[in-house]
Amino acid sequence: MRPAIEHKSRLARLCDVALAAALLLVAQGARALDASPWERVLSRYAGQRGVDYAGLKADREARGDLASFLDSLATMSRSEPLAAWLNAYNALVVSSV
């Protein structure tokens, strides 16, 4: 009987390792939203007086940052924190003006 108990123990350990590996792969696939392109746009064109839309429109690099951030929203997880969703909303509004 002892070999059967050892076998179950090995099987249980193997299942634990497989589960841990699967969870690690899922965690690696679910990366946090990279807001750095949006933050660059905000740091250059948003202030106490609002958004400098004319300046943003004239800056090709900033428009690229905005487009990059908007593209990343397609892969945004529903589990992102509220701040990420608010950033997403604000970026969509800025891009539509």
N, CA, C and O atoms as a GROMACS GRO file, in nm:
protein
  388
    1MET      N    1   0.080  -0.120   0.000
    1MET     CA    2   0.000   0.000   0.000
    1MET      C    3   0.084   0.126   0.000
    1MET      O    4   0.044   0.229  -0.055
    2ARG      N    5   0.197   0.118   0.060
    2ARG     CA    6   0.282   0.237   0.071
    2ARG      C    7   0.314   0.299  -0.066
    2ARG      O    8   0.309   0.421  -0.078
    3PRO      N    9   0.346   0.219  -0.170
    3PRO     CA   10   0.374   0.280  -0.300
    3PRO      C   11   0.256   0.360  -0.355
    3PRO      O   12   0.278   0.462  -0.421
    4ALA      N   13   0.133   0.318  -0.329
    4ALA     CA   14   0.016   0.392  -0.377
    4ALA      C   15   0.007   0.528  -0.310
    4ALA      O   16  -0.027   0.628  -0.374
    5ILE      N   17   0.038   0.532  -0.180
    5ILE     CA   18   0.035   0.660  -0.108
    5ILE      C   19   0.142   0.752  -0.162
    5ILE      O   20   0.118   0.871  -0.183
    6GLU      N   21   0.262   0.698  -0.184
    6GLU     CA   22   0.370   0.779  -0.241
    6GLU      C   23   0.332   0.828  -0.380
    6GLU      O   24   0.364   0.941  -0.417
    7HIS      N   25   0.264   0.744  -0.458
    7HIS     CA   26   0.223   0.781  -0.593
    7HIS      C   27   0.124   0.899  -0.588
    7HIS      O   28   0.138   0.995  -0.663
    8LYS      N   29   0.025   0.891  -0.497
    8LYS     CA   30  -0.070   1.000  -0.484
    8LYS      C   31   0.001   1.128  -0.440
    8LYS      O   32  -0.033   1.237  -0.484
    9SER      N   33   0.097   1.112  -0.354
    9SER     CA   34   0.172   1.227  -0.307
    9SER      C   35   0.247   1.292  -0.423
    9SER      O   36   0.250   1.415  -0.435
   10ARG      N   37   0.307   1.212  -0.507
   10ARG     CA   38   0.378   1.264  -0.624
   10ARG      C   39   0.280   1.329  -0.721
   10ARG      O   40   0.307   1.435  -0.776
   11LEU      N   41   0.166   1.263  -0.740
   11LEU     CA   42   0.064   1.318  -0.829
   11LEU      C   43   0.012   1.451  -0.777
   11LEU      O   44  -0.008   1.545  -0.854
   12ALA      N   45  -0.009   1.459  -0.647
   12ALA     CA   46  -0.054   1.585  -0.587
   12ALA      C   47   0.051   1.694  -0.606
   12ALA      O   48   0.017   1.808  -0.638
   13ARG      N   49   0.177   1.660  -0.587
   13ARG     CA   50   0.284   1.758  -0.606
   13ARG      C   51   0.292   1.801  -0.752
   13ARG      O   52   0.311   1.919  -0.781
   14LEU      N   53   0.276   1.707  -0.843
   14LEU     CA   54   0.278   1.738  -0.986
   14LEU      C   55   0.163   1.832  -1.021
   14LEU      O   56   0.182   1.927  -1.097
   15CYS      N   57   0.045   1.807  -0.966
   15CYS     CA   58  -0.069   1.895  -0.989
   15CYS      C   59  -0.043   2.035  -0.933
   15CYS      O   60  -0.078   2.135  -0.995
   16ASP      N   61   0.018   2.041  -0.816
   16ASP     CA   62   0.052   2.171  -0.756
   16ASP      C   63   0.149   2.249  -0.845
   16ASP      O   64   0.132   2.369  -0.866
   17VAL      N   65   0.248   2.180  -0.897
   17VAL     CA   66   0.345   2.246  -0.985
   17VAL      C   67   0.277   2.292  -1.114
   17VAL      O   68   0.303   2.403  -1.161
   18ALA      N   69   0.191   2.208  -1.170
   18ALA     CA   70   0.121   2.244  -1.293
   18ALA      C   71   0.030   2.365  -1.270
   18ALA      O   72   0.024   2.455  -1.354
   19LEU      N   73  -0.039   2.367  -1.158
   19LEU     CA   74  -0.126   2.480  -1.126
   19LEU      C   75  -0.046   2.608  -1.107
   19LEU      O   76  -0.085   2.714  -1.155
   20ALA      N   77   0.065   2.598  -1.037
   20ALA     CA   78   0.151   2.716  -1.016
   20ALA      C   79   0.204   2.768  -1.149
   20ALA      O   80   0.209   2.889  -1.170
   21ALA      N   81   0.243   2.678  -1.238
   21ALA     CA   82   0.293   2.720  -1.369
   21ALA      C   83   0.183   2.787  -1.451
   21ALA      O   84   0.207   2.888  -1.517
   22ALA      N   85   0.064   2.731  -1.446
   22ALA     CA   86  -0.048   2.791  -1.519
   22ALA      C   87  -0.081   2.930  -1.466
   22ALA      O   88  -0.106   3.022  -1.543
   23LEU      N   89  -0.082   2.944  -1.334
   23LEU     CA   90  -0.109   3.075  -1.275
   23LEU      C   91  -0.001   3.176  -1.311
   23LEU      O   92  -0.031   3.293  -1.334
   24LEU      N   93   0.122   3.133  -1.316
   24LEU     CA   94   0.231   3.222  -1.353
   24LEU      C   95   0.216   3.268  -1.497
   24LEU      O   96   0.237   3.386  -1.527
   25LEU      N   97   0.178   3.177  -1.587
   25LEU     CA   98   0.158   3.215  -1.727
   25LEU      C   99   0.043   3.314  -1.741
   25LEU      O  100   0.053   3.410  -1.817
   26VAL      N  101  -0.066   3.292  -1.668
   26VAL     CA  102  -0.179   3.384  -1.673
   26VAL      C  103  -0.138   3.520  -1.619
   26VAL      O  104  -0.173   3.623  -1.677
   27ALA      N  105  -0.066   3.522  -1.510
   27ALA     CA  106  -0.023   3.648  -1.450
   27ALA      C  107   0.069   3.724  -1.544
   27ALA      O  108   0.062   3.847  -1.551
   28GLN      N  109   0.155   3.653  -1.615
   28GLN     CA  110   0.244   3.720  -1.709
   28GLN      C  111   0.168   3.776  -1.827
   28GLN      O  112   0.205   3.880  -1.882
   29GLY      N  113   0.061   3.708  -1.868
   29GLY     CA  114  -0.019   3.754  -1.981
   29GLY      C  115  -0.103   3.876  -1.946
   29GLY      O  116  -0.134   3.956  -2.034
   30ALA      N  117  -0.140   3.892  -1.822
   30ALA     CA  118  -0.225   4.003  -1.779
   30ALA      C  119  -0.137   4.115  -1.724
   30ALA      O  120  -0.122   4.131  -1.603
   31ARG      N  121  -0.082   4.190  -1.814
   31ARG     CA  122   0.005   4.300  -1.773
   31ARG      C  123  -0.078   4.425  -1.747
   31ARG      O  124  -0.184   4.444  -1.808
   32ALA      N  125  -0.030   4.507  -1.659
   32ALA     CA  126  -0.098   4.633  -1.628
   32ALA      C  127  -0.089   4.726  -1.747
   32ALA      O  128   0.005   4.721  -1.826
   33LEU      N  129  -0.188   4.810  -1.759
   33LEU     CA  130  -0.193   4.908  -1.866
   33LEU      C  131  -0.076   5.005  -1.853
   33LEU      O  132  -0.053   5.059  -1.745
   34ASP      N  133  -0.004   5.027  -1.961
   34ASP     CA  134   0.107   5.122  -1.961
   34ASP      C  135   0.052   5.260  -1.993
   34ASP      O  136   0.019   5.290  -2.108
   35ALA      N  137   0.044   5.343  -1.892
   35ALA     CA  138  -0.010   5.478  -1.910
   35ALA      C  139   0.098   5.581  -1.939
   35ALA      O  140   0.067   5.700  -1.948
   36SER      N  141   0.222   5.540  -1.955
   36SER     CA  142   0.330   5.637  -1.974
   36SER      C  143   0.312   5.725  -2.099
   36SER      O  144   0.344   5.843  -2.092
   37PRO      N  145   0.261   5.673  -2.213
   37PRO     CA  146   0.239   5.764  -2.326
   37PRO      C  147   0.135   5.873  -2.293
   37PRO      O  148   0.151   5.989  -2.330
   38TRP      N  149   0.030   5.833  -2.223
   38TRP     CA  150  -0.074   5.929  -2.183
   38TRP      C  151  -0.017   6.030  -2.083
   38TRP      O  152  -0.049   6.149  -2.090
   39GLU      N  153   0.064   5.983  -1.991
   39GLU     CA  154   0.126   6.073  -1.893
   39GLU      C  155   0.217   6.175  -1.959
   39GLU      O  156   0.225   6.290  -1.915
   40ARG      N  157   0.287   6.134  -2.067
   40ARG     CA  158   0.371   6.230  -2.141
   40ARG      C  159   0.285   6.338  -2.206
   40ARG      O  160   0.320   6.456  -2.203
   41VAL      N  161   0.172   6.298  -2.263
   41VAL     CA  162   0.081   6.396  -2.324
   41VAL      C  163   0.031   6.492  -2.217
   41VAL      O  164   0.031   6.614  -2.237
   42LEU      N  165  -0.012   6.438  -2.105
   42LEU     CA  166  -0.064   6.524  -1.998
   42LEU      C  167   0.042   6.621  -1.946
   42LEU      O  168   0.014   6.738  -1.921
   43SER      N  169   0.164   6.570  -1.929
   43SER     CA  170   0.268   6.656  -1.873
   43SER      C  171   0.301   6.772  -1.967
   43SER      O  172   0.341   6.879  -1.921
   44ARG      N  173   0.284   6.752  -2.096
   44ARG     CA  174   0.315   6.858  -2.193
   44ARG      C  175   0.197   6.951  -2.219
   44ARG      O  176   0.217   7.071  -2.237
   45TYR      N  177   0.076   6.898  -2.221
   45TYR     CA  178  -0.037   6.976  -2.273
   45TYR      C  179  -0.155   6.994  -2.179
   45TYR      O  180  -0.254   7.055  -2.218
   46ALA      N  181  -0.149   6.944  -2.058
   46ALA     CA  182  -0.258   6.964  -1.963
   46ALA      C  183  -0.207   7.045  -1.845
   46ALA      O  184  -0.097   7.022  -1.795
   47GLY      N  185  -0.289   7.139  -1.800
   47GLY     CA  186  -0.251   7.221  -1.686
   47GLY      C  187  -0.374   7.277  -1.618
   47GLY      O  188  -0.486   7.230  -1.642
   48GLN      N  189  -0.355   7.376  -1.535
   48GLN     CA  190  -0.467   7.434  -1.460
   48GLN      C  191  -0.569   7.500  -1.552
   48GLN      O  192  -0.687   7.512  -1.518
   49ARG      N  193  -0.525   7.542  -1.667
   49ARG     CA  194  -0.617   7.609  -1.762
   49ARG      C  195  -0.682   7.511  -1.859
   49ARG      O  196  -0.755   7.552  -1.949
   50GLY      N  197  -0.656   7.382  -1.841
   50GLY     CA  198  -0.716   7.281  -1.928
   50GLY      C  199  -0.613   7.221  -2.020
   50GLY      O  200  -0.494   7.217  -1.989
   51VAL      N  201  -0.660   7.173  -2.134
   51VAL     CA  202  -0.574   7.106  -2.231
   51VAL      C  203  -0.543   7.201  -2.346
   51VAL      O  204  -0.633   7.267  -2.398
   52ASP      N  205  -0.417   7.208  -2.383
   52ASP     CA  206  -0.375   7.288  -2.498
   52ASP      C  207  -0.394   7.203  -2.623
   52ASP      O  208  -0.300   7.137  -2.670
   53TYR      N  209  -0.516   7.204  -2.676
   53TYR     CA  210  -0.548   7.120  -2.792
   53TYR      C  211  -0.470   7.162  -2.915
   53TYR      O  212  -0.428   7.077  -2.993
   54ALA      N  213  -0.449   7.292  -2.934
   54ALA     CA  214  -0.374   7.340  -3.051
   54ALA      C  215  -0.230   7.290  -3.045
   54ALA      O  216  -0.175   7.245  -3.146
   55GLY      N  217  -0.169   7.300  -2.927
   55GLY     CA  218  -0.032   7.251  -2.912
   55GLY      C  219  -0.024   7.101  -2.935
   55GLY      O  220   0.069   7.054  -3.000
   56LEU      N  221  -0.119   7.028  -2.882
   56LEU     CA  222  -0.123   6.882  -2.900
   56LEU      C  223  -0.139   6.848  -3.048
   56LEU      O  224  -0.073   6.758  -3.099
   57LYS      N  225  -0.227   6.920  -3.116
   57LYS     CA  226  -0.251   6.894  -3.258
   57LYS      C  227  -0.125   6.918  -3.341
   57LYS      O  228  -0.102   6.849  -3.440
   58ALA      N  229  -0.044   7.016  -3.301
   58ALA     CA  230   0.077   7.050  -3.376
   58ALA      C  231   0.196   6.958  -3.344
   58ALA      O  232   0.296   6.960  -3.416
   59ASP      N  233   0.186   6.880  -3.240
   59ASP     CA  234   0.299   6.797  -3.194
   59ASP      C  235   0.279   6.652  -3.239
   59ASP      O  236   0.201   6.578  -3.180
   60ARG      N  237   0.350   6.614  -3.343
   60ARG     CA  238   0.336   6.479  -3.401
   60ARG      C  239   0.372   6.370  -3.299
   60ARG      O  240   0.304   6.268  -3.292
   61GLU      N  241   0.477   6.392  -3.220
   61GLU     CA  242   0.519   6.292  -3.121
   61GLU      C  243   0.411   6.273  -3.013
   61GLU      O  244   0.381   6.160  -2.974
   62ALA      N  245   0.354   6.382  -2.967
   62ALA     CA  246   0.249   6.373  -2.865
   62ALA      C  247   0.125   6.304  -2.922
   62ALA      O  248   0.061   6.225  -2.853
   63ARG      N  249   0.091   6.334  -3.047
   63ARG     CA  250  -0.024   6.266  -3.109
   63ARG      C  251   0.005   6.116  -3.121
   63ARG      O  252  -0.085   6.033  -3.108
   64GLY      N  253   0.132   6.081  -3.148
   64GLY     CA  254   0.170   5.940  -3.152
   64GLY      C  255   0.158   5.874  -3.016
   64GLY      O  256   0.113   5.759  -3.005
   65ASP      N  257   0.197   5.947  -2.910
   65ASP     CA  258   0.180   5.894  -2.775
   65ASP      C  259   0.033   5.870  -2.743
   65ASP      O  260  -0.004   5.768  -2.686
   66LEU      N  261  -0.050   5.966  -2.781
   66LEU     CA  262  -0.194   5.952  -2.756
   66LEU      C  263  -0.250   5.832  -2.833
   66LEU      O  264  -0.327   5.754  -2.778
   67ALA      N  265  -0.210   5.818  -2.958
   67ALA     CA  266  -0.256   5.705  -3.038
   67ALA      C  267  -0.208   5.573  -2.980
   67ALA      O  268  -0.282   5.474  -2.977
   68SER      N  269  -0.083   5.571  -2.934
   68SER     CA  270  -0.029   5.449  -2.873
   68SER      C  271  -0.108   5.409  -2.749
   68SER      O  272  -0.140   5.292  -2.730
   69PHE      N  273  -0.137   5.507  -2.665
   69PHE     CA  274  -0.215   5.478  -2.545
   69PHE      C  275  -0.355   5.429  -2.581
   69PHE      O  276  -0.404   5.333  -2.522
   70LEU      N  277  -0.418   5.493  -2.677
   70LEU     CA  278  -0.552   5.451  -2.718
   70LEU      C  279  -0.550   5.310  -2.775
   70LEU      O  280  -0.642   5.232  -2.750
   71ASP      N  281  -0.447   5.277  -2.852
   71ASP     CA  282  -0.436   5.140  -2.905
   71ASP      C  283  -0.423   5.037  -2.793
   71ASP      O  284  -0.476   4.926  -2.804
   72SER      N  285  -0.353   5.074  -2.686
   72SER     CA  286  -0.333   4.979  -2.577
   72SER      C  287  -0.463   4.952  -2.500
   72SER      O  288  -0.472   4.853  -2.427
   73LEU      N  289  -0.561   5.039  -2.516
   73LEU     CA  290  -0.689   5.019  -2.446
   73LEU      C  291  -0.762   4.894  -2.494
   73LEU      O  292  -0.843   4.838  -2.421
   74ALA      N  293  -0.733   4.851  -2.616
   74ALA     CA  294  -0.798   4.732  -2.671
   74ALA      C  295  -0.767   4.608  -2.590
   74ALA      O  296  -0.846   4.513  -2.588
   75THR      N  297  -0.653   4.606  -2.524
   75THR     CA  298  -0.614   4.489  -2.446
   75THR      C  299  -0.630   4.513  -2.296
   75THR      O  300  -0.581   4.434  -2.215
   76MET      N  301  -0.697   4.620  -2.260
   76MET     CA  302  -0.713   4.655  -2.118
   76MET      C  303  -0.804   4.554  -2.048
   76MET      O  304  -0.912   4.521  -2.098
   77SER      N  305  -0.760   4.507  -1.935
   77SER     CA  306  -0.834   4.410  -1.857
   77SER      C  307  -0.946   4.478  -1.778
   77SER      O  308  -0.931   4.592  -1.734
   78ARG      N  309  -1.057   4.408  -1.761
   78ARG     CA  310  -1.166   4.462  -1.679
   78ARG      C  311  -1.126   4.480  -1.534
   78ARG      O  312  -1.190   4.554  -1.460
   79SER      N  313  -1.019   4.414  -1.495
   79SER     CA  314  -0.975   4.422  -1.355
   79SER      C  315  -0.882   4.541  -1.330
   79SER      O  316  -0.832   4.557  -1.218
   80GLU      N  317  -0.858   4.623  -1.431
   80GLU     CA  318  -0.774   4.741  -1.410
   80GLU      C  319  -0.837   4.830  -1.304
   80GLU      O  320  -0.960   4.834  -1.292
   81PRO      N  321  -0.755   4.901  -1.227
   81PRO     CA  322  -0.811   4.992  -1.126
   81PRO      C  323  -0.889   5.106  -1.189
   81PRO      O  324  -0.872   5.138  -1.307
   82LEU      N  325  -0.974   5.167  -1.110
   82LEU     CA  326  -1.058   5.276  -1.158
   82LEU      C  327  -0.976   5.387  -1.223
   82LEU      O  328  -1.019   5.443  -1.323
   83ALA      N  329  -0.861   5.418  -1.169
   83ALA     CA  330  -0.778   5.524  -1.226
   83ALA      C  331  -0.742   5.494  -1.372
   83ALA      O  332  -0.737   5.586  -1.454
   84ALA      N  333  -0.718   5.369  -1.405
   84ALA     CA  334  -0.687   5.332  -1.543
   84ALA      C  335  -0.807   5.356  -1.634
   84ALA      O  336  -0.792   5.404  -1.746
   85TRP      N  337  -0.926   5.323  -1.585
   85TRP     CA  338  -1.047   5.345  -1.665
   85TRP      C  339  -1.074   5.495  -1.682
   85TRP      O  340  -1.119   5.537  -1.789
   86LEU      N  341  -1.046   5.574  -1.580
   86LEU     CA  342  -1.064   5.719  -1.592
   86LEU      C  343  -0.962   5.776  -1.690
   86LEU      O  344  -0.996   5.865  -1.769
   87ASN      N  345  -0.840   5.728  -1.687
   87ASN     CA  346  -0.740   5.770  -1.785
   87ASN      C  347  -0.786   5.735  -1.926
   87ASN      O  348  -0.771   5.815  -2.018
   88ALA      N  349  -0.840   5.615  -1.942
   88ALA     CA  350  -0.889   5.572  -2.073
   88ALA      C  351  -0.999   5.664  -2.123
   88ALA      O  352  -0.997   5.707  -2.238
   89TYR      N  353  -1.094   5.694  -2.037
   89TYR     CA  354  -1.204   5.784  -2.074
   89TYR      C  355  -1.150   5.922  -2.113
   89TYR      O  356  -1.188   5.978  -2.216
   90ASN      N  357  -1.062   5.976  -2.029
   90ASN     CA  358  -1.008   6.108  -2.058
   90ASN      C  359  -0.930   6.112  -2.188
   90ASN      O  360  -0.940   6.209  -2.263
   91ALA      N  361  -0.852   6.009  -2.216
   91ALA     CA  362  -0.777   6.004  -2.340
   91ALA      C  363  -0.871   5.997  -2.460
   91ALA      O  364  -0.844   6.059  -2.563
   92LEU      N  365  -0.979   5.922  -2.448
   92LEU     CA  366  -1.076   5.916  -2.558
   92LEU      C  367  -1.141   6.052  -2.581
   92LEU      O  368  -1.163   6.092  -2.695
   93VAL      N  369  -1.172   6.122  -2.474
   93VAL     CA  370  -1.231   6.256  -2.487
   93VAL      C  371  -1.131   6.351  -2.554
   93VAL      O  372  -1.167   6.421  -2.649
   94VAL      N  373  -1.008   6.352  -2.508
   94VAL     CA  374  -0.906   6.441  -2.566
   94VAL      C  375  -0.888   6.410  -2.715
   94VAL      O  376  -0.875   6.501  -2.796
   95SER      N  377  -0.886   6.282  -2.750
   95SER     CA  378  -0.865   6.246  -2.890
   95SER      C  379  -0.982   6.284  -2.979
   95SER      O  380  -0.966   6.297  -3.100
   96SER      N  381  -1.099   6.300  -2.921
   96SER     CA  382  -1.216   6.333  -3.003
   96SER      C  383  -1.234   6.483  -3.023
   96SER      O  384  -1.316   6.525  -3.105
   97VAL      N  385  -1.158   6.565  -2.950
   97VAL     CA  386  -1.172   6.712  -2.963
   97VAL      C  387  -1.089   6.760  -3.078
   97VAL      O  388  -1.087   6.880  -3.106
   0.00000   0.00000   0.00000
